[in-house]
Amino acid sequence: MKRTEFGRGQGKISGGQGDASSARRSLWQAVKFTLFSASAGLIQIGTYALFYEAFHWAPWLSYLVSLILSVLWNFTFNRTYTFRSEADVKRSMLLVGLFYLVFTPLSTWWTAALTGENPFTGAAASRTPLVNNYVVQAATMLINFVTEFLYQKFVVYRGTEDTNARGRAAREKEKHEGLY
């Protein structure tokens, strides 16, 4: 059996009970990320509908503001409960910000392009939209969900998972139960 690294210098032996525990942890992590993302999605769709339907904002602007609100929600809960990380908040938020520095302009552009809005002025579509606004939102949220999970797991919280009090307590419990 070979020795592999996990977390901050903690080692485990692969090919044994630890692998099953790691797989269970990763699956539970994906479930938690999904649930928190679903709650962020509700915030995003709810605020998008409010801004678009009630305030009559352009689809791209409604999307942009609702995205920012959902990102803040999702970051807070996933840092604390999903990845259970004590990673520096400023550094972590900066890394998440870098993700959205790329994702936001791209997704704002394709939202505007697919709905026919002018992304710079918010002028109404001069043609029939290619895709319904809510279909664009749903597809964008799915793309965001998958890419953000991978980015947070392998970039933002790499090496710092399970380092907060909740994470350490869970590891200790697993250790005593022989799962780690």
C-alpha positions, 0 to 999 in steps of 0.5 A: 500500500502506498502512502498519500497526502491528505489535507495539511500534511496528514497522511493515510494509507490508500487501498484500505478503510481510509479510501472508503471513508474518503469516498464517503466524505467526498460524496457527502461534500458533493451533496452538501455543495448541491444543497447549498447551491440549490439554496443559492439558486433559489436566491438567484432566481428569486432576485432575478425575477424581482429585478427583471419582472418587478423593476424591469431591469435588463436580463443581463443586469438582473442576472449580474446582481442576482449572481453576486447575491447568490455567490456571497450566500454560497461562499459563506455556507460552503466555506463553513459547512461543505469544505469546513475550511479555516483558509484565510477568508480574504484569500479564499474570497479573492480566489472565488473573485478570480473565478467570477472575474472570468465567469461573470463577463462570459455568462453576462455576455452569453445571457445578453447574446441569447436573450437579444439584449444589448449587453452595454445599454440594456436596450430591448431586443431588436429581434425575438430572443433566441432563448427564453430568459429563464432557460438561459438562467437555468443553463447558466446556473448548471454550468456555474454549479459544476465549474464552481464546485471543481474550482473551490474543491481543487483550487480555493480549499485545496489542502485546507479542507476539514481544518475548521472546528467542525472539520477537526471534530469530524476527523477525530470522530472518524478516527475513533470509529476506525474510518480514518 
